[in-house]
Amino acid sequence: MASANTVSGKDGTVTFNSLTVPCTQWDMTIEHDVKNTTDSDDAATGWESNIPGGFSRFSGTFEGFLQDGTVIPAIGTDAAATFLAETGITFAGNIIITSIQVTNQVHGGDAVKIVCNYTGNGAMTETNV
């Protein structure tokens, strides 16, 4: 079982593999495993008991618009990434791109949108500015 926090940002940027991507939205879920310690004493309350333990991980998505010269990251790419929220808080760590979705809405000439899903590879650090 894992406990999770979800962090979201808007009007921020993602720097991935030395390329800054202006984002329309990004999110990150931070999870940590817990160890179940439920025993017969917990049966009366109906709630399970847990203690911290195991591993932490993070994953999420970032999206923006493709512009002239935008390089689409390759699936499986592992590189350093920095997520900047409009509040000035940054989250940094290595990520692996696990999937990419490109959407081109032909009617009305809308901008081409890209959504990248990622999984963290190693530790993530948070810095409050």
Residue pairs with C-beta under 8 A, 6 or more apart in sequence:
1 33
1 34
1 36
1 50
2 31
2 32
2 33
2 34
2 54
2 57
3 31
3 32
3 34
4 29
4 30
4 31
4 32
5 29
5 30
5 31
6 27
6 28
6 29
6 30
7 27
7 28
7 29
7 30
7 85
7 91
8 25
8 26
8 27
8 28
9 23
9 25
9 26
9 27
9 83
9 84
9 85
9 86
10 23
10 24
10 25
10 26
10 85
10 86
11 23
11 86
12 23
12 26
12 83
12 84
12 85
12 86
13 20
13 21
13 22
13 23
13 83
13 84
14 20
14 21
14 23
14 26
14 62
14 64
14 81
14 82
14 83
14 84
15 21
15 80
15 81
15 82
15 84
16 73
16 79
16 80
16 81
16 95
17 73
17 77
17 79
17 80
17 81
18 79
19 71
21 62
21 64
21 70
22 64
22 65
23 62
23 63
23 64
24 63
24 64
24 65
24 113
25 61
25 62
25 63
26 60
26 61
26 62
26 63
26 83
27 60
27 61
27 62
28 58
28 59
28 60
28 83
28 91
28 124
29 58
29 59
29 60
30 56
30 57
30 58
30 124
31 56
31 57
31 58
32 52
32 54
32 55
32 56
32 57
33 53
33 54
33 55
33 56
34 50
34 51
34 52
34 53
34 54
35 50
35 51
35 52
35 53
35 54
36 48
36 49
36 50
37 49
37 50
37 51
38 48
38 49
38 50
39 49
42 48
42 49
56 123
57 119
57 120
58 91
58 93
58 119
58 120
58 124
59 117
59 118
59 119
59 120
60 117
60 118
61 115
61 116
61 117
61 118
62 83
62 115
62 116
62 118
63 113
63 114
63 115
63 116
64 113
64 114
65 111
65 112
65 113
65 114
66 72
66 102
66 111
66 112
66 113
66 114
70 114
72 100
72 102
72 114
73 79
73 97
73 100
73 116
74 97
75 97
75 98
75 99
75 100
76 96
76 97
77 96
77 97
78 94
78 95
78 96
78 121
79 94
79 95
80 92
80 93
80 94
81 92
81 93
81 94
81 95
81 118
82 90
82 91
82 92
83 90
83 91
83 92
84 90
85 91
88 128
88 129
89 126
89 127
89 128
89 129
90 126
90 127
90 129
91 124
91 125
91 126
91 127
92 124
92 125
92 127
93 120
93 121
93 122
93 123
93 124
93 125
94 120
94 121
94 122
95 118
95 119
95 120
95 121
96 118
96 119
96 120
96 121
97 116
97 117
97 118
98 117
98 118
98 119
99 116
99 117
100 114
100 115
100 116
100 117
101 114
101 115
102 112
102 113
102 114
103 112
103 113
103 114
103 115
104 110
104 112
104 113
105 113
